[in-house]
């Protein structure tokens, strides 16, 4: 048997690259998570799942590693501190966490707690998020930046919060918004701290490129910016304008796009300073990307730069232009939410129904006696018996042609069901033989590069793609996915991952592979009575809040974990996933009403002797148990 090592597994899943030294494979062949890239401590995810199962916490389970949050905040701040020192930058840097990236209370709570030493701030874009930020800022010095559209109630809340003593900057997105702010400020006699978002011509890359450019949804054009300054001067409020904001999109893959935006944005800042606007801050927005596939490229799911390179370019470009223009350097703010939270959460769930592989049909006997088979099927038998590396291309193409011929003959009534089944079986066996040959050929002939799709099997996993990783479906976002055990064994199945919703879109067919994107995920044949777990990584940004309730599959169980030197790990919080009655409540159904309606119907059936009292009672017990149970599969 060919020897397989954990190094081989690390290579085919590319974990050493996308894992950012936070995820690795241990000697047992299990995936481990580390609190920081330099830590010698780790948690074995397979062992952790066994412990959680013993605690009656069922998969799917969202694991939130809170130490990683702290580490990511620290890494970004250290990168900027180093860049400021290296470039002799005369002002400061401050991180703001955009609540929209993950609004879960425990997450925002942890970020504000871990961020105290870095004076972290909060960015909001709606009234609910403003209320959340105010609650965390109460009794603290946490500053708040308000982006997005704002109505009168939003603005008035900010004004009175300012009066009370909260440090809130309200960013103007549109001219009509500024007029509304001025009118309300006059009415209540409170003048807020102001920022302006400028609409740059520079654009980002990928799915969020439209956040920048002249057609962007938010921001003031340069002509509107001049009008806004003049309006503030007329009202005697220009001294309250302290922040210039720009944003060209999330997950910016190319560093040169960031440089272009920095140059343009800083030029705007410098010109505003020359006009007498006493700006103190430049908010460069979000965009610091995450290397989801580990290729360190400009591909949509990767980035061609590091956090350190990003910070150095930001500081260098701003200083260079300010020095050239002869204006004071601003304090720098960034809103790198994705880079803070992406790595901290992992969804782990169990594979389902994979034992049906052993129920596949077997037509071995046809290889001995082929007289009764149709000519088309006999040709497939001949190819199966004779194929070798020298006839590989020809046999592959002939197989494709013959299976199409078999389908056509069946549709015309010239091929019976048995022969068509044998043709499909032979086709599969031929492709497996091809795979065994191709694995030893380097490089693989281009015309054979897609034959693996014919071997791809569907693994059903106990989760909802739409609830847990909706961006995989909505925008084709690539997330690292891999088994968390048996990584010291060679995987023997090429798979896709299907969820348990009844939607055909609930299937993942693009994966992080050795060389970037792959059309299949290498997995192992699941042994009888084996709990085979699959992990979905880097899903901390947006996924938890964007998830919908397709088929009424609700939130999964979630567990907050911190590292502990004595006990290896500590469970801080267990958040139970939605029970069936809770999912029904979201769509205005009430469990007691459902039970009453069913009970009334059953009583009529009992009265007419259609069911027995015992059967009626048992059905009600089952229904009640279902209402109280997890929306995902149990035993």
N, C-alpha and C positions, 0 to 999 in steps of 0.2 A: 504494500500500500504506500502511495506517495506520502511523504512526511509533510505535515502542515504545522506551521508555527503561528504564534500570536503576531509575529511581525508580518506574516502573510495576510492575516486578517486586518491588521492596521493599514496595510497597503490597499487592499481592495475596497475598504470603507473610507479610506483617506482620513482617518480619525486624527492622525498626528498633525494634520494641517488645519482642519476646521475646528479641532478641539481646543485650540489656543492654550495648550498645556493644562487645561482644566479637566479634560477627559482622557482616559488611557485604558489599556487592557492589562490586567494583572496576570500572574503566572497560572491562575486557575482558568484563564480564558474568559473572565468576566469583565464587563465594562466598569471602570471606577471613575468617581468624580473627586476632584481636588478643590480645596477651598481657595487656592490661589496657584498661579503657575510655579511658584517657588516652594510650595509646601510639600513636605515628605509624607503628610497624612492624606488618606483617601478613604472613601466609602465604597464598598463593593455593592453595586446596584442589584445584583442577583441575590446576594445575602439580605440586603435591605428589603427586597420584595418578599422574601420568605418571612422575615420578621413582621412585616406589615400584614401579611395574610394571617399569621398567627394572632394578630391583634384584631382580626375580623374586619380589616379594611380591604375591600375588594377592588381589583382592577376594573376599569382603567383608573390609574392613580396619577395625578399631576404632582410631581415632586418639585418643591421650591427650595432651592439651596440658598439660604439667606446670606451666607458668607460670600458667595459669588457676587451678590449685589454690592456688598461693601468693597470687595476687591476691584470691581469694575469702576466704581466711583473714584476709588483711590488711583487706579491706573490712569484715568483721564486727567485727573488733577495733577498727578506727578508729571505726566507728559507736558502739560502746559507750564508747570513750575520750571521744569528743565529748559523748555523753549524760551521762557522769559529770561531766565538766567543766562542762557547761551547767547541770546540776541541783545542782552542788556536793555530789555524793554522796561520803560519807566512807569508803567501802570500795572493793573492787576487783572486777574482772570477769575471768573465765577461760573460755576455750572448751575444751570436751571433744568429741573426735571419736568418735561411736558407730561402732565397727568394723563392725557389721552392715550399714551402708549400702553399704559396698564394702570387702570384706576382702582384695582383691588385695594381695599383699605390696608391690609397687612403689608402690601408692597410699598405703598406711599409712606406708610408709617415707618417701615424699615429704612427707606431711602432718606427720609428726613432725619432719622436718628443717626444713621451712618454718616450722613452728609454734614453733621454739625461742625466737625473739625475743618470742613472745607467751605463753610458758609453757603451751603447749597440753597437754591431758591426753587420755587414752583412756578410753572407756566400753565395757564388755563385758557380754555377756548369756549366755555359755555357757562351758563348760570350754575348748573349742578357742580361743575368742576371748581367754580369760584367759591361756592359754599364749602366744598371739601378743603380747598387751600386755606380759607379763612379759619376753619376749625383747627388745622395743623399749625397755623401761624399764631393762634391765640396764645399769649404768654411767652412767645418766642420772638426772635428777630428774623424769622424767615421772610424774605421778600417775595412778592408775587408779581408776575407779568401777565397781563390780560391781552391775549390775541383773539382773532376771530371777530365775527359780527356781534354787535352789542345793541340791545334795545334799551329803552329808557330805564327800565327796572334794573338791568345789569349795571348801567352807568351810575344810577343813583346809589346802588349798593356799594359800588367802589368809592363814590364820593364820601358817604358817611363812614365807611371803613377807614378811609384816609383821615377823616376828622377824629376818629376814635384813637388813631395811632398806628394803624397797619401800614406797612411799607408796600404800596401797590402802585405799579406803573401801568397806565392804560394806553395801549398801542392803537393808534388811528389807522384803520384799514382803508377807509373811504372818506372823501370830503364831506359827504352828508353826515357821516358819523361824527366828524369834528364839529360841525355846526350844532349837532345835538348835544355834544359834550359841553360846548361853550354855553349853550342856552341853559342846561341844567345846572352848571356850575354857578352861573349868575343867579339862578332861582334859589338855590340853597345856600349860596355864599361860601362854597368850598371849591378851591382850585386844586385839581389833582396833578400828580406827576404824569407827564405825557411822553409817549414815544410815537414815532411814525414809521410805518413800514413802507419801504420804497420798492417799487416794481422794477427790477433790473432787466436788462436785455439778456443777460447771461442766463443759461439754462443748465439744468443738471442732466442726468442720464437715466435710462430705464423707465420703469412704470410711472415714476413721479416727476418726470421732466417738465410736465405742464405746470408744476408749482412755480417755476421761474419763467422768464420771458415776458414779452409785452402783452401776451394774451392770458397771463396768469390771473387766477380768480381774485387774489388778494393784493393789496398794496396800491400806492399812489404812483402814477407816472411822474416823470420829472417836472412836467409843466404843472401838474396838480400839487407837487411838493412845494413849488415856489408859491402857488396860491395859498397853500396851508400856512406857510411861514408868514406871508403877508397878513392873513386873517388873524393869526395869533398876535402879530405885532399890533394890529388895530385894536385888539381886545386887551392889550397889555399882559398877555399870557405867554409870550415867547420864552420868557425866562424859565417857564415850567417844562419846556421841551428838553429832555435830558437824554433821550435814547433814540438811536437810529437802528431799525431792524430790517433785515432782508433774509430771504430763505428761498433756495432754488430746488428743494425737493429732498425726500427721504432716500436713504440707501444710494448715495452718490458713488458710483463705481470708479470714476476716474479722477485722479488728483488734479489734473489740469483744469477740469471744470470748476473745481473748488477754487483754484488760483484765480481763474477768470472772474468769478463772482467776488472774490475778496478785493481784487484790484478795482473793479467797478464800484463796489459798495464803499470802499474806503475813499475813493475819489469823491463820491457824493458827500461822505462825512467831512472831508477836508474842505470842500466848497461851502458846505453849510457853516462850518466854523469860521471861514473867511467872511461869511455874510453876517456874522455876529451871533449866531446861534450857539449857546453855551452847552453843547452836547458833552456828556460825560461817558456814555456807553455806546458801544457798537455790539449789537446782538446779531451774531452770524447765523442764528437759527440752527436747525438740525441738519442732517445729511451725513454725519459720520457713519459710514457703513459697517456691515458685519460680513465676514467672509464665510458665508453659509456652505459653500462647496469646497473651500480649502484650496482653490486654484491660484489665489492671489493675482487674479486677472481683472479685466474691466468687464467681465461677463456680468449679467444682471444679478446673479446670486453671489457675487464675489466683490472684492475691492482690490485695487492695485496699489494700495498704500497701507501703512501701519498707523496706529493711533499716534505714535511719536512723530511720524512724518507729517501727519495732519496738523498736529499742534504746532510744529516748527514752521510749517508753511503759513498757517494763520498768523502767527506772531511776526514772522519775517515780512510778509507782504504788507501787513498793516503798518508796521514800523517804517518800512522802506518808503511807502507813499507819504506817510505823515511827515517824515523827515524831509523828503523832497519838497513837499508843499509848505513846510515851515509851520505846521500846526501841532498842537499838543496831542500826544497819543491817547486814545481812549482806553477805558477799562473794557475788557473783552468778556462777552457773555456767549455761551453756546448752549444749545438745547438738544443734546445728544441722547435722547431717550432710548432709541433702539440699541445703541452701543452699551447703555447701562444695563438694560434688563433682558436682552435676548438670550444670554447664556444661562441665566439662573434657573430656568424651569425645564423639566424633562417629563414628557408623558410616557408612561410605561403601561403596556397592556398585553394581554395574552392572545396568542393565535388560536383560532377556532377551526374545527372541521377539517384539519389537515390530514387526519388519519384516513380520509377517503382515498388518499393516494394508493393505499394498499388494495382498494376495491376496483382499481382500473382493470379493464378486460385484458385477457391474455389469449392470444391466438397462435401460440407457438406451434401448434400442430400443423398449421397451414404451411409452415416452412418445409415440412416433410412430404406432404401430398398436395400438389398444386393443380391436379388434373381438373377438378371441379370448379376452379376459380375462373373468373373472366380473364380475357387476355390482358386487360389493363392492370388488374391486380397481380397477375403473374409477372408482369414487367417490374412491378414494385418489389416483388420477392427477389427477382434476379438482381436488382440494384442493391438491395439490402445484403445479399450474400457476397457480392463482388466488390463493393465500394472500397476504395483505398485512396491514399493522398494523391495519387497520379490521376485518378478519374474524378476527383472531388468536385470541380466546377461543373463538369458535364452531368454527373449524377445528381447534383443539387438542382440544376435547372430542369433535368428530366423528371425529377420527383415532383417539383412544383407543377409541371405541365400535366403529369399523370393524375395528380390528386384533383386538379381542375377538371380533367377529362372524366374522372370517376363521378364527380358531382353532376356533370352534364348528362352522363349516361343514366344516372339514377333519376334525374328529373324527367328524362324521356321515357323511363320505364324499362330500360335495357339492363339495369343493374339492380340486383335485389338488396335488401337492407343488410343482410349478412356480409355481402361482398363490400358494400360501402364501409361498414364498420371495420372490416379487415384492412381496407385501403387506408383509413385514418390511422389505425394502429401501426401499420407498416411505415407510414409517413413519419410518425413520431419516433419510431425506432431508428429510421434512417437519419433523422436529424440528431438523435443522440449519438449515433456513430460519427456523424460529421463533427459534432462538438468535441468528441474525444480526439479526433485527428487535428482539428483546428487549434486546440489548446497547445499543441506542440509545434505549431507553425508561427513563426515571427518574420515579418508582420502578417496579420490576417489579410487574405485577399479582399479587396474592397467589395467585390460582388457577394462575398459571404458575410459581410459585416452585420447584416440584419437578420440572419437566419435564427439567431438566438430567440427572437420574438416568437418563433413557432414553438419553442420549448418552454416559454414562460407559463408558469402555473399561478393561479390566483390563491393567495393566502387570505383568509378572512380573519380580521382582527376585531377585537371587542372594543370598538370606539366609533364615534361619529366624526368623520372628516370635517363636516360642516360646523361642528361644535368646537373641536379642539385645534384644528389647523386649517381654518377657512381660507387663508391666503393661498394654500396649495391648490385649492379648487378655483378660487376667484381670479387670481392673477398669475397662476402658474409659478408661485414662489417655491423655490427648492429648499427643503429642510433635510438635514442629515437624519437618516433612519438606518437602524441596524439592530441585529439581535444583541441582547446583553449577556449571553452565555454561549458556551460551546465554541468560543473563538479560537480554541486550540485545535479545532477540528475543521477540516475542509468542508465548506457548504456544498451541498449537492443538488440544490434546486435553484432555478432562476425564477424569481417570483415578481408578481405585482401585489400590492396590498389593497384589499377591498374592505370597506367598513361595513357596519351592520344596518345602515339605512337601506331603504328600498329604492334608492336613486342610483341609476347607472353611472352618474357622475361621481359617486362615492368610491372612487378607486384611484390609487396613486400609481402612476406608470413612469414617473421620472424620479431618479434617485441620484444622490451623490455617489460617484464612483471613483475609481483610481485616477481617471484622467478628466474629471469633471462630471458632466451629466451622463447618466446611464439609463437605459430603458428597462432595466430589471434590477432587482435586489437579490444578491446571493443569500440564500437561507438554507437551513438544514431540514431534512425530513424529520418530522416530529415523531418522537417515540411514543409508544402506547403509555398512557397515563402520565405523560410529561407535561409540565407547565412550561411552555416555550414563550418567552417574553420578548417583545420588540419595543425598542426605545425610539422616541421621536425627540430630537434635540434642537436647541436654539429657538425655542418657540415662545420665549418670554415677552416678546414685543408684539403688541396688537392682538395676537391670537386669542388670548383669554377674554378680551372684551368684545371682539368682533364675532365670536362664535354665535351661531343661531341655533334654533331648536327644531331642525329638520326631523320629522317623525317624532317630535317631542322627546328626543334624547336630550337630557338636561346637562347641567354642570357635572363634571366628574368629581370623585373624591380628590381632595387636595391635602397634602401634608407638607408642613414647613419644617425644615431640618437645618440644624446648625452642627458644626463639627465640634467634637469634644475629645480632648486628648486622652482622657481616662476611659471613656466608654465608646470611643470612635465617633458616635453621633448622638444627637439629642433631638427628640421630636418636640418641637415647640408648640405646634398647633395642628389639629386635625379638623378639616372642614368637610363635613359630610356632603356628598354629591346630592343632587336633586332626587327625591323620591318621586314616584309616579304621580302622587296627588299634587306635589308641588309643580310639576311640569304642566299638569292639567289646569292648575290654578292660573298659570300665565295666560291661558286662553279662555278664562272665565268659566271653567267647569269646577264644580264643588263635589268632593268625594262623598260626603254624607248624602247629598241629593242623588248622586248616581246610585249609591247603595239602596236608598229608599225606593227609587224607581224600579230597580231590578227586583227588590224584595216584593213589591206589589205585584209585579208580573209573575214571579215565582209562586206567590200565594194563590193566584188564579190557576196556575198550572197544577198546583197540588190539589186544589179543590176539584179540578176536572180529572184528577188522577193521571195526568200526563207524566209527572215526576213524583218520586216519593219525598217525604219530609226529609229523610236523610240526604238524598241527592240535592235537594234544595239548599239545605244547611251547608253541605260541603262546598257547593258552588259559591255561596256567599262568603264562606271562609277563604276560598281561593281568591275571590275578587278583592276582599279586604286585605289579604296578604300582598297582593299585587300592588294595590294602591300605596301601601307602606314601603314597598321594596324599591331598590335601585332601578333606574331606568335602563341600565346596561345589563348584560347577561351575567348570571350568577354562576351556579355550579355547572 
